[in-house]
Amino acid sequence: MEVEGIQRSRSLGSKGKDVGGGVDKEVFFRADKIDFKSWDIQLEKHLSRGWEREREANAKMEEWEIDLGKLDIRHVIAHGTYGTVYRGAYDGQDVAVKILDWGEDCIATAAETAALRASFQQEVAVWHKLDHPNIPKFVGASMGTSNLKIPVKNASNDSHNSPPSRACCVVVEYVPGGTLKNFLIRNRRKKLAFKVVIQLALDLSKGLSYLHTKKIVHRDVKTENMLLDTHRTLKIADFGVARVEAQNPRDMTGETGTLGYMAPEVLDGKPYNRKCDVYSFGICLWEIYCCDMPYPNLSFADVSSAVVRQNLRPEIPRCCPSTLASVMRKCWDASPDKRPEMEEVVKLLYAIDTSKGGGMIPEDQSTGCFCFGTPRESGGSVDDGMGSSSSAKTPSLMRDFLRQAGGIAVVDGGLATELERHGADLNDPLWSAKCLLTSPHLIRTLHIEYLEAGADIIITASYQATIQGFEAKGYSTEESEALLRKSVEIAREARDVYYDRCTQCSSADSANGRILKRRPILVAASVGSYGAYLADGSEYSGDYGEAMTLGRLKDFHRRRVQVLAASGPDLLAFETVPNKLEAQAYAELLEEENMQLPAWFSFNSKDGINVVSGDSLLECASVAESCKKVVAVGINCTPPRFIHGLLTLITQVATKPIIVYPNSGESYDADRMMWVQNTGVSDEDFVSYVNKWCEVGASLVGGCCRTTPNTIRAIYRTLPNRSTSPPDL
């Protein structure tokens, strides 16, 4: 009999019991109404999932697979079309974590997802067997990361979300110095010292030569895919399109790589081999030397056509040494067979003599570092922006600058107190560094005001800027380091603006008190003491407690000094050093890091005899004098009335130039965190000391807290060497 409204049974039988209203009733089902096919599909899926779980549980882990329980993912550092790179830690080691999303957002097709997964496995297969100083160290990978914890943006530290179950991740050594591309952009004005050009080129060529010996073709060699560590060692990254070289070149075809770096045969869809990497290296070599973009005014289509059909290549500057230009031309030859092997390129680069310079001349030579490089025709080179210059080991660095300045150079004046006068609120542990976040334009304005007042050296707004201080405000390590770099960039931009004004100046500018004369100008990256970071006034006491050690101080300052040195200043200024221990930490740090960037040490005193901690000024000055990296030693943020006596002490042990830039003479109340008014001297009285300080031995003179552009202008005008103008540059 038929039953209206037939219900589906959970069993596979054809009849069951219907119990309702206390009456048992047999119910029959029509077989032709039951969807057995659907049941089969569901059962197969259920069984498949069970079998899959069993296979995963019994599967042997690959040798490169990692334990995800040891992986701590922190924050995003880069994005790609199908993946994201995070900063993290694995088993206590800093790592970069590349997570690939296989399209579970329903955008990627099944074929695209399969291709991406194959690409990932290919990248892992390439990377995990590599071991070379110019290749980031492979840590491990995972195929299927459903239990991977990824921080949720703008959420608490404990909040995480999981990637799609088919996502995969690869974990490699974290390389903190950023990309080669960004480094070249930062140095696009000053260019690089020739020895740095060759060092970077050698790193890249040695890495590629190693890959080629392993039969691996990178296929996307470009400066964006090269990373720099803290010692400026280059490492080749991103093996996403790398592959083992086919024995038959015809098996390797297809347009793979980045336009502008791609070899003609790749652009033209012809078979290719490892020589496509050699071509790309040639373009990178030009880019490293010039710190510029190849073909900046051409579209991608124009580049592709011109490279293949018109043999277009970047124009080699006339100042480029012929030995290096020859390497470029050989590498980007139109015929792959005529290009050298990377092993040969390494030998060619090693044979180049860098002792006589040869770096590219900056677009405006006058904006370069005048004291740390000799004239171009003498074989000198400009500062490299990473703490090295071709003549940085010369003991007369500061003396050369002073000679160009006429014997005595002018340092700028107070920054924080002037920022406050311009309306900035610095009631913050970051003090003047707060303006790097809130008012960078004010910092730039003040730098320019001091240059127009006659300053030959401007000091960056990084005195109280520390990675630890920014992190305490909630900024990431990368953001903190970027702010440190920003302090140097602002000062360098101010110098460029000043030079532009000098070019455009008129007699009216001189009449209104602005000093607009082209002259050597240095940017000094300020490094404040540990006490400055504490923001409790302890830089005026030097008392860090008995628990403070030399090692702890070095660890505190190390990364900050590395970042500042890599940002392109002309020298480092270790200011307001309150005790001998911190001076020793600075000196050892400079030696341990093999820092080629010059530095000065300036101490502070409150009794006119010792530094503020009570340590002997003679002993502290001796530390600076004995450090080969230090080119000047002196006093800052100390009342003017003490300077003469302190100078006579320093001259007993110092043979290096002496720098003095006192405060206005007002007293700083650490408890109230403010300067006590009406305890200082006027600009007129301050300036009356200057020539006496120079007679005793000072050769760099300026001002510190509570001094102003007017103070610096008065110093400039009172110096006898400024009665005649320096030659225009």
N, C-alpha and C positions, 0 to 999 in steps of 0.2 A: 504494500500500500504506500501511497505518496504522503509525505509529511511536508506541509507548507512551512516555509521559513526554516529550512534545514540548517542546523548549526554545524560548525566544523569541530571535529573531535580532536583532542590532543593525542589520542592513541592512533595506532595504525589499523585497529580492528574495524569491523563493519557494523557493530551494534554495541549499545551501552545501556545503562540504567538511568532512567529519569525519575528522580525522587522529588516529588513536590506535592505539597498539601497532604503529606502523609500517605500518598498512594503510589506504589511502585508501578512503573510503566516502561515497557520496552520501547526503545526508539531505534529506528532503522535509518541508515544514510544511503543516499544514492551514489554509487561509485562514479557515475559519469559527472558528478558535481564536485568531486574532490580533485585538487591540483597536486597530483603526485610529483610532477616535475619540479614544482616550487619546493616541495619537501626535500627532494633529492639535492637541490642546490644548497638549501640551508644546511642540510646534514653534511654535505661535502665541505662547506666553509667551516663548519664547527670542527670537523675532524682535522681539516687542514691547519687550523689555528693550533689545535692541540699538538699535532705532529711538528709544527714549526717551533713551538715552545720547547718541545722535547729535543729537537735538533739543536736549537740555540744553547740549551743547557748542557748538551753533550759535546758541542762543537769545540774544537781546539782553537785557542786564541792565536791570532797572528803574532809574529815576533815584534811587530811594531804597535800592537794594541796597548792602550794605557788603562790604568785603573781610574775611572771617572770619579771615584770617591776622593781621590787625592787632588782633583782639579778644582780650583777656586777662580771663578770668572768675576772680574771686577767691573769693567766699563768698556764701552765701545771706543775704538781708536780709528776705525775705517769701515767704509761700506762699499759693497760691490753689487753688481746686478743680481747675483744669486747667492751672495754670502756676505758675512759680516766678520770683521776682525776685532777681537776683544783683547784687552790687557788682563793678565791673570797670573796665577801662581800654580805650579804643579810640584808637589812634594817639596815646597820651600824655594823653588827656583822661579825667577821672573820669566814669564812666557807670553807669547802671542798665540791666541787661539782663533783659528779660522774655522767658522761654522758655515756650512753650505746648506741652504734650504732647497730641498728637492721638489718644490712645487706643490706642496700640499695645500697651498692657498688656491689651488684649482686654476692657476694662470698657466703654469708650464704644462705642456702636453706630456703624455707618457713617454714618447720618444725623446723629448728634451730632458726629462728627468733621468732616463736611462743613460743618455749621453753625459749628463752632468756627473752621475754616479761613476761612470767609467772614467771621466776626467779626473775625478777625485782619487780613485784608485791608482790612476796613472801618476798623479802628483806624489802620492805616498810612495809608490814603487820607486820613483826617481829619487825622492829626497832621503828616504830613511837609510840608504846605503852610502850617502855622501859624508865625507869627513875632510874638511878643508877650512883654513882660517878665514877664507873669503866667502864662505857659505854659512848662513845661519844654521846652528846645530839643531838637528831634528830631534824632538823629544818623543813623539808618539802620535798616534791617531786612533780614531774610533769610528766604526761603521754602525750607526744607529745609536742615537744619544737621547732616548726618551726620558732618561732620568738626569739629564744635564740641567743644572740650575743656572739660569741666565738672569742677571739683575734687571728688574723692571725700571725703566727710566722714570725719574722723578718720584721714586717710591723709597720706602725705608730700606736700610741696609739688609734687612732680613727678607725682603720681598724678592721672589724669583718667579720666572715662568719657564716653561719647558719648550724646546723647539719641536717641530713636527717629528714623529717617530722615525721618519726616514732620513732625518738630517744626519750629517756626519761632521766630524771635526778633526783638524790636524793641529798639533801643538808643537811649536818651535821656540827656540831661544828668542827672548825679547831683545830687540836692538833699539836702544833708546835715543839715538841721535837724529832720527828722522830720515827723510829720503835725500838722496844726492840732489835731486831736482830742487828741493826747497833750499838746500845749502847753497846751490849755485845762484838761486834767485836772490838770496840774502846778500850775496857778494857780487851782484850784477854791476854795481858802480865801481867798487874798489878792485875787482878782479882778484885772481889768486896768485900767490907767489909761484914761480915756475917749479920749484921743487915740490910744491903741494900738488900741482897739476900732474907731475910725473908719478908722485906717490899714489894718487887716486887712480891714474891710468894703469899703473902696475898692479894694484889690487884687483881692478876689474879684469885685466888681461890674464892674470894668474888664475883667477877664479874660472874664467871661461876656458882657459887651457886645460884646467883640471876636468871640467865637465866634458870637454871633447875627448879627453883620454878615456873617459868612461862611456864613450859613444853616445853622449847626451847632447842634444841640440836644444838650446833654451827657447829660441824662436820668438822671444819678446824682450830683447835686450834694449833697455831705455833707462834714462836716469831716474824715472819714477819707480823703477823696480830695483833700485840699488839703495841699500840702507847704510847708515854710518853709525858706528858705536861712539862711545865717549872719547876714544882715542883717535877718532877719524879713520878708523879702519873700515874699508868698504866691504859690504857683504851682498852677494847676489841673491835676490829673493824672487818669490812668485814663480813657481814652476808649473803653473796651471795649464800652460800650453806646451811645456817641454815634452820631448819624447826621445826614445832611443832611436838613434840614426839608422835608417834603413840601408841595407847593403846596396839596393838598387835605388838610385836617386829618384827614379820615376815613381817610386812608392811614396815619396814625400812631395805632395803638391798642395795647393790651396792657399788662399790669402790669410796667413796667420801672422799676427804681430800688430804693431802700431804704425800708422802712417807717419812719415817723416823719418822713421828709423828702418823701414822695411827695404830689403834689397830689391833691385830691379826684377830679378827672376821671380821673387815672391809676388811682387805687385802684378807681374805679367802672367801669373798662374802657371809658370813653368816649373819643372822639377828642381829641387834645391837640396842642399846638404848643409853641413856645419858652417860653410863659408857665408851663409846668410847672417850668422852671428858676428862674423868678422866685419861684414859691412856695417852692421848696427853699431859695433864697437867704434868704428871710424867716426860715425856721426856723434856718438857719446864723447869721444876724445875731443872733437871740435867744440862741443858744448861745454866740456870741463874747462878748456883753455879760455874760451870767450865768455863764459858765464852768461850765455844768451841762448835764445831759442832758434833752431834752424828754421828757415823759411817762415818768418813771423807774419809776412804780408800775403801769403798764398793760401788759397783754399785747399782742402784735402784733395779735391779732384785735380786741381792744377798741379799739386805736388806729385801725385801719382803719374800723371801724364808726362810731366817734365823730367822726372827721374828716369823713366823708362825710355822715352823717345828723344829727349834733348840732353841726356847725361847731366842733369842738374845736380849740383852739390853745393853745400854751404861755402861761402867765400872765406878763404883763409886770410886773416889779417896780415899785413906786411910785416908787422913786428914779430910774427911767430917765427921762432928759429927753424931753419931749413930742415934740421934733423927730425923735428916733430911734424912739420908739414909733410915731409916725405912719408911718415908712418900713416898719416891721415889718408893721403892719396892712394897708397898701396891698399889700405883696408877697404876703401870704398870704390875700388876699380869696378868697372861695369862687368868685367868677366870674372866669374867666381874662381876660375882656375888660376888667374893671375894674383888673386888675393893671398897673402901669406897665411900660414897656419898660426893659431894663437900662440903656440910655443915660440915661434919665430918673432912674433910681435913683442913678447916678453923680453927677448934678447935685445931687440932693437931699442926698447925703452931703457933697459939697463945701461945701454951704451951711450945714452944722451948725457952730456955734461951739464949739471945744474948749478955749478959753482959760480958761473958768471951771470946768473939770472936768465931772463928771457921771457918772464911773464908778460901777459898782455897789458899794454898801457891803458889806464882807466880813461873813460870818456872825458873826464875833466881831471887832469893830473893834479890840479891844485886841491881837490877834495880828498886826495889820498893822505897817507901818513908821511909827513915830511921828515921826521927825525929818524924813522926806523927803516928807511930805504935810501939808497944812494941814487944819484941821477941815472936815468935810463941808459945813457951812453956808457956809463961805467959798469953796467951789468947788474945793477941793483933790481929790486922788485918791490912790489907793494905788499902791504899787510894782507894776510890770507884770511882773516876773519875767523880763524879757529885757534888763535893763540900762538901762531907761529909767523915769523917773517924771515926773509932770507938773510937778514943781517941781525937777527934778534940776539945773537950771542956776542955781538960786539960790545965791549964794556963802555964805549963812549956814546951809547944811544941817547941818553938824556943830554949829554954835553953837546951833541950835534944839534939837537932841538934848541937848546939854549943859545947856541951860536947863531942860529937862524933868527931867534927872537931878540938878538942884540945883547945877550949876556944874562938878562933877567926876564923871566916869563911871569905872566899874571894868571893866577888861578881865579876861578869865579868865587861868588860869595854864598851866603846862606840860601838854602832852597826852601826848607820847610816853613820858616818864618815868613818868607816872601809869599809862599803859597797861601798862607793864612791871611796875609795882607790883601791878597787878591780874592778873598772870600772862601777859601777852602776850609772845611772843618776837619782838622787832623786829630781830634780827640779819639784816638783809635790805636790799638797796639801796632798797627802797620805804619803809623805816623805818616811821613811824606809818601810812602809807598802806596797809601790808600788812593792817591790821585792817579796811579796807574790804572785803577779800576774806574774811578769816578770822573777825573778831569785831566786826561792826558794832554789836552790842548793847553792847559795852564802850565804844565811842565815845559812843553815846547816853547811857549811864549817866554818863560823865564830864562831858558837857555839862550834864546835869541837876545833878550835884554842884556844878559851878561856879556855876550859876544859884542854887542853894540856899545857896551861900556868899556871894552878893551881886553876882555879875558882871552887868554891864549889856550886855556884848558877849561873844559866844562865837565862837571862831575855828574854822573847819572843819578836818577832818583831811586837807586837800589840799596841805599844805606840800610834801611830797615826792612827790605824786601827779602824774605827767605821762603824757601819751599815749605818749611815747617809752619811758618806764620800764615801763609796762604791756605795750607791744608786745614789749619785750625779754623779757618773761615768757611770751610766746606768746599774748597776748590780741589780738583784732582791734581795729581802730580804733574800731568801734562799741562794743565792750565796754569799751574804755578810756575813751571819752567817757561811757559810762553810769556808770562808777565815779566819775568826776569829779562828775557830777550827784548821785550818791548821797551824796557827802560833804556837800553842801548840804542835801539832803533829810533826812539824819540830824539835822543841827543844827536845822532847822526843826521836825522832829518833836519834838525835845527841848524846844524852846521851847513847843510846844503842850501837851506833858505837864506842863511846869512851870506854865503858866497854869491847867491843870485842877487841879493840886494847890493852887494859891493859892486857887481858888474853894472847895475842900473843906477848907482848913486849919483847925486848931483851936489853942487856946492851948498845947496840949501840943507842937505842932510847933515853936512859938517857943521853948519851954523846952528842947528838945533841940538847939538851935543852928541849926536850919534857918531861913533867911530866906525867907519866903513872902509876898512883897508884890508886887502887880501893878504893873508899871512898864514903861516902854519898854525893849525888848530888841532888840538888833541881831544879825544873823548876818553875820559877815565871812568871805568866801571867801578862804582863804589861798593865796597864790602864792609859792612858794619860789623861790630863785635858781637859775640854771643850775648853780651849784656844788652845790646840794642834790641835783639830779638825778644829778650825777656820783657822789655818795655816797662821796667821798674826802676830805671835810673841807674842800674848797676854798671853801665858803661862809664859812669862817673865815680865808681868806687873800685871796680875791678874785683869785687868779692863774689865769686861764683860758688863758694862753699867748698868744703874739704873733699866732697865726692867728685868734683870735677878733675878730669885727667887730661893729659895731652892727647891721648887717643880719642877720647870723646869729643874734644874740640875739633880735631881733624875730621872725624866722621860727620860732625855737624856742618862744617863748612864745605866739605869736598864737592858734593854735587852742585852746589850753588856756584862755586868758583868755576867748575867745569862749564856750566851753562853760560855764565857771563863771559868767560874767555872765548867761547864758541860763537858769541853773538856779534863779534866784529868791533870791539873797542880797540883803542890804540894802546892802552895799558890798564892795569888793575890798581885801584886805590884802596889799600887796607887802612881804614880811617879810625881815629879815636881808639887806638889800641890801648887798653887800660892796664895790662900786666904783661910780664915777661912770658908766662906760659902760653898766652894766645899768640904772641909774636913768634915763639918757637913753633907753634902749631902751623901758622901761616908759612913759615920758612920751610918746614919739612914737607908740607903739602905741595908747595911749588916744586920742590925737588922730586918728590915721589911721582907727581903727575908729569914730570919733565916739561913743565909749563914754560914755553918759549916767550910768551907774552910778558913784557916788562911790568914791574910793579913798584909802587912806593909804599913805605910803612910810615904812618904818622901817629904819634902817641899824644896823650893828653896829660896835663899836670894841674894840680890845684895848690901846690906849694912852691913851685919854681925850682925844685930840686929833683924830685922823683916823679914817676908816673903816678896816676891817681891811686893805684893799689898800694903804693909805698915801695914798690920795686925800684931799684936803681935805674935811672934814665941811661946812665952809661952802659949798664949791662943790656938793657933793651935795645939801645942803638947799636950795640955790638952785634946782636943777633941779626939785625937788618944789614949791617955792614958785611957780615960774613956770608950772606946769602947771595949767590951769583945772579939770581933772578931779580933782585932789587936794584933799581937804578936811582933811587932817591930816598932819603930818610928825613924825618922832621917832626913837627908839632902841629896839632890842630885843636880846635875847640878849647882853647886855653886863654885866660885873660891876657891882653897885650902887655901888661906890666911885667909878666914873667918871661916873656919870649927872649929878651936879650940874654939873661942868665942861662936859660936852657940852651940857647944856641952855642954859647961858649962851652957848655958841657959836651954837646954833640960833636963839635969840631975836634974834640980830643980823641975821638975814636973813628970818626967818619971821614972817608976820602971821597965819598959820593956826593953829588949835589944835595943841598939841604932845602927842604920845603917848609914853609910856615904859613899857616892860614888860621889865625886866632879868631875867637868869637869877639863880640863887641865889648867884652869885659863884664857883662851882666852875669848874675849868679843864677844857676838853675836849681830850683827847689824840687828835688826828686819826690818828696812826699806829696806836694801839691801838683807835681808834673807841670810846672810853668816857670818861666823866666821872671826873676825879680826885677821890676822896673827901676830906672834911675840909679843903677849901680855900675853902668858901663861908661864908655867914653864916646864922644862925638866923632863923626867922620873926620873932622879936622884933626882932633887929637890922635885918632887911630893912624891916620896917614903920616903924622909927624914922626912916628916910630919907624916907618918903612925903610928909609934910607939908612938908618942906624942898623937895622937888621941885616940889610944888604952888606954893609961895611963889615959886620961880624962874620958873614959867610952865607947868608940866605941867597939863593938864586931863583927860587920860585916863591912868589908871595901872593896871598889872596886873603879871603875872609871866610869865616864859618858862621855859626848861628848868630842871628840878629844883625849881620852885615847885609848890605843892600847893593843893587847896581850902582848907586851913587858912591858907595864906598869903593867899589872896584874901579869906577871911572876916576876917582881921585887918586887911587894908587897908580893907575896907568899914567896919569898926567904928571905925577911927581917923580917918576923914574927918569933918570937922566938919559937912559938909552932910548927912551921914547920921544926925545926932543927932535930926533930925526926919524922919519918914517921908514919902516922896513920896505924893502923893494916889493913892488907888486908882483904877484905870482901868476 
